[in-house]
Amino acid sequence: MKYSELASAYEGMEKTSKRLEKTFIISQFLKKTKEEDIDKVTLLLQGRLFPLWDETKIGVSDRLVIKAIAAATGTPADKVEQEWKKIGDLGLVAEKLVQKKTQATLFSRELTVEKVFTNLRKLPNLEGGGSVDQKVKMIAELLSSAKPLEARYVIRTVLEDLRVGVGSGSMRDAIVWAFFGDKAKINYNAEEKSITPDNREEYNRLSDAVQHAFDLKADFGEVAKLIMKKGEKAFGELVLEPGNPINVMLYPKAKGLAEAFEVVGKPAAFEYKYDGFRMQLHKKPSGAVHIFTRRLDEVTKQFPEVVEYTKELVKAKEFILDAEAVGYEPKSGKYLPFQAISQRIKRKYDIGKIAKDYPVEVNVFDIIQFEGKSMLATPFIERRKLIEKIISQHPKKLILAKQIVTDSLKEAEAFYKEALKVGEEGVMAKSLRGAYQPGRRVGFGVKVKPVMESLDLVIVGAEWGTGKRSGWLTSFVLACRKADKFLEIGKVGTGFKELEEEGVSFDELTKKLKPLIIAEQGKEVKLKPSIIIEINYEEIQKSPTYESGYALRFPRFIRLREDKGLSDVSDLNLVEDLFRAQFRHK
């Protein structure tokens, strides 16, 4: 397939802010894609080269891209950098300079999807002496063959910043529209770029099936390939395989324990909601153990002790467990807040030392696969009995989540108060008959926390500090999520520390954010959405200043959420619900 066709699809998506129009463009493109390209195209449409569960990063810096553009176009590197400062987007810089070169030479070769995908997938594996020159050469080779529009998206793909606004919801719907249009009796309106299913029930069923397939595989490329090959039969052949992470089940917030009972029924299971981070424990029949976070990053190497606990204390050959890792102080045994151990998630060096300094206790609360059999449809009460049977509990290593089963509101309230007293975030309430539904917020479980709910927001901008904060980024611009877009909701500058040993400092955050700068104007910088932080606030107010329509009054930084991905950023619907709830509590 010609890469120019994909570039045209990208351009079409970039030109519209309408989610349905983007979805229409993707679906039409998938329909004409051949089977040998479908998995590659599906990844590239998301601006990805690797599946969601694969933590491989392209790892190419802006400086390296500048060298590649210079090499391909014959433009001096300093001139490329000047253009970048003016335009603020290296993709557009590449397009402009390739356009000049094309006009001068009237020559370009045909670039294919296969060529782009293959070249770029090689980049992360180039290491050691001479690797920088090899990377420059490989990117420049593509740019030398690229038409101007193609150059824009080659570079943006390299920098993992496609800027066309394709989220997982759009990709899921596009797959349904592309491959099941007849079954759902979908009407296509090419002029308005819209689609309407006549059979809404069938459409919803197929949409749920595609979403479920993605939740199990965490890779739309594989899902699209299976569907293209086998149609609906693909859904019945999906299996849970240890070593391949799945999207974990999510739990919405209930307003209180009485509402929790209403949602999950009586009796219900109540468990501590730990102040830690989600951890999937996978064991293969070979005995190999893999550990994944809720955002599907593999952290096996970062937690060698958890690998040993899993092998030693879980009596089974093959399984996938859902758990929460909680940090504790090694001398006193006192449990620590999430922020104290969050640094372990990203750590690549001195792992043995940090494991001793910041040990974790793993609290297992569910089982997803056991001895080759999926446990998704098994009622929760049976899943709990199974983990009680196969786990030999060892405090400060691996234990079961603390639980009571009750139909008494009084007992549930006492358990909730106990959880808060020992420093946990609240409790989880779970239906005893509930299935495990990956990636879903359904009526099988809810969380109950104190009234004021914090928000997980992404940093999209900042200002360079002055005075004693000179050289640091400060006054961070925050955004919530609406479908595939991020909408500004306020700024935060409090809750950070001057010194790193006291907590998350301006210096630490600046180091994380500097590589994400995509534009600068005076003291203000615009940032690629990537770093998620948890925010407390006094009140949510209506505001015409921010594009979300809301602003946070007295926001304060709580902690970095390196365990969460962009799909976990609090959405606008939650903000609106919390805004309305304020008046009910007054």
Secondary structure by P-SEA (a helix, b strand, c coil): ccaaaaaaaaaaaaacccaaaaaaaaaaaaaacccccaaaaaaaaacccccccccccccccaaaaaaaaaaaccccaaaaaaaaaacccaaaaaaaaaaaaaaaccccccccaaaaaaaaaacccccccaaaaaaaaaaaaaaaaccaaaaaaaaaaaaccccccccaaaaaaaaaaacccccccccccccccbbbbcaaaaaaaaaaaaaaaaaacccaaaaaaaaaccccccccccccccccccccbbbbbbccaaaaaaaccccbbbbbbccbbbbbbbbccccbbbbbcccccccccccaaaaaaaacccccccbbbbbbbbbbcccccccccccccccccccccaaaaaaaabbbbbbbcccccccccccccccaaaaaaaaaaaccccccccccccccccccaaaaaaaaaaaaaacccbbbbbbccccccccccccccccccccbbbbbcccccbbbbcccccccccbbbbbbbcccbbbbcccccccccccccccccaaaaaaacccccccccccbbbbcccbbbbbbbccccccccccccccccccccccccccccccccccaaaaaaaaaaaaaac
